[in-house]
Amino acid sequence: MSSASSTPSAQRPSGPAAAPDLLDLPDPPPLRTMVGPGVVAVGIGMAAGEIILWPYLTSVGGLGLLWLAVVTLAIQTVINLEIERYTLATGQTVVAGFSRWSRVWGILICLAGAFQYVWPGWATSGSTVLTYLTGGGDVVWITVGSLVGFGVVLTVSPVVYRTIEKVELAKVVLTLFFLAVVAVAVIGWHTWSTAGEKTVTGAGRIPDGITFTMILSAIGAAGAGGVHNLVLSNWIRDKGYGMGAHVPKLVSPITGQSEASGADRYTFPQDEANLARWRVWWRRANTEHIVSFFVVCLVTIGLMSMLAYETLFGRDDVENSPAFLRIQGDLLGQQVGDWLKILFFAVATVSLWAASIGLLDIIGRVVSDFARRNYLRESAFWTEGRLYVAVIWAEVGIGSAILLSGVDQPIVLLTISTCTASVVTLVYSALLIRLNRRDLPGAVRLRGPRLFGMLLAIGFYGFFALAMLKSQLEENF
């Protein structure tokens, strides 16, 4: 059985169009050791949507949109597993797969990702909530300092994925602890019953006061969204899923020892032994992602929305900004005690900042993988690790410049990012269908109910994108 450390470099493909190497599919490990990529995805995604956008929508329209959260998360889970399918079977990222057809796709995805995440809305929101916790401070300079700190952490991490996994796991555990507390101490039976009723009977209905722009932003921030989902390829590759076990991990050029190779593409013999291993890999990958992504996201959005309904629905002083979190924190302090208010602000700050460091990692991975594979393959200096660090610090610099220029309103930054995410998801869902039907062996190819699910995803994101465009044209012309 070949491994990443023993596979000779001479055996690896020499260019994007090269035929894949034929290697055995590694033996699948126990399910418990596969936990991680779904946690990272939910940890980074569990921020703006769960803490700000969905609770704000609930404060305006009640619990009548919970059905949309369930549908969005189910569709995202289908998309995410198709992203994982390709990397499990080839060891290559899906962005690299798209770019084998044309570099234009990789360029567009890199540009879309940069536009989606260069706006430091998550970091700014975290800094804003921190000032509620500490009693004051300059949000802009706190955010700039946090971005620099995140850049340092990612630069010196020996294996970047392990650092991100630890950060996001700690965040998820802290958030679930907080939600367990409020589920018992704050959320009443009436709210629980209303949530269940609205989720079942409200399907297809949009509450009064909710615009399509707000909806597109919310579905873009539910769970993951946009380029965020695509980086599941990189994370499962670094985790050693399937044929990704043959590819070295992305490491710091300062403290690491080896380089990830985004150009590697493999295939495995279509014999019974390898296909039996594939079935186990696929079943366990599905289980890991459904539990750690879909279930955790659903619990988080549901409980945070119910908390907002319990504390904020019907008030006339709730505005579309993180300021409503201060009102919510004060109410929790009055109802239960100052300790819960402090915990709420601490969880919100950690959650938003942990998302911010994860988003830096996302663009760093996508751009460095694409640039190295397509333009800098022969460069001795521009290794993937060095490209990654360069992109990280470019993001830090641009984000800081945006804030210092005066564009520092968190909700504006978040709306730009999350609406972009929904449109990007629409585009690459179509690309994924082609990739997983044409570029994979027949035995592991996308087909049947999963294909139907991907077609539904295109219809879902396409409908809301067109509805938003129509509403904007009617408002402005």
Secondary structure, 3 states (H helix, E strand, C coil): CCCCCCCCHHHCCCCCCCCCEECCCCCCCCHHHHCCHHHHHHHHHCCHHHHHHHHHHHHHHCCCCHHHHHHHHHHHHHHHHHHHHHHHHHCCCHHHHHHHHCHHHHHHHHHHHHHHHCCCHHHHHHHHHHHHHHCCCCHHHHHHHHHHHHHHHHHHCCEHHHHHHHHHHHHHHHHHHHHHHHHHHCCCHHHHHHHHHHHHHCCCCCCCCCCHHHHHHHHHHCCCCCHHHHCHHHHHHHHCCHHHHHCCCCECCCCCCCCCCCCCCEECCCCHHHHHHHHHHHHHHHHHHHHHHHHHHHHHHHHHHHHHHHHCCCCCCCCCCCHHHHHHHHHHHHHCCHHHHHHHHHHHHHHHHHHHHHHHHHHHHHHHHHHHHHCCCCCCCCCHHHHHHHHHHHHHHHHHHHHHCCCCCHHHHHHHHHHHHHHHHHHHHHHHHHHHHHCCCHHHCCCHHHHHHHHHHHHHHHHHHHHHHHHHHHHHC
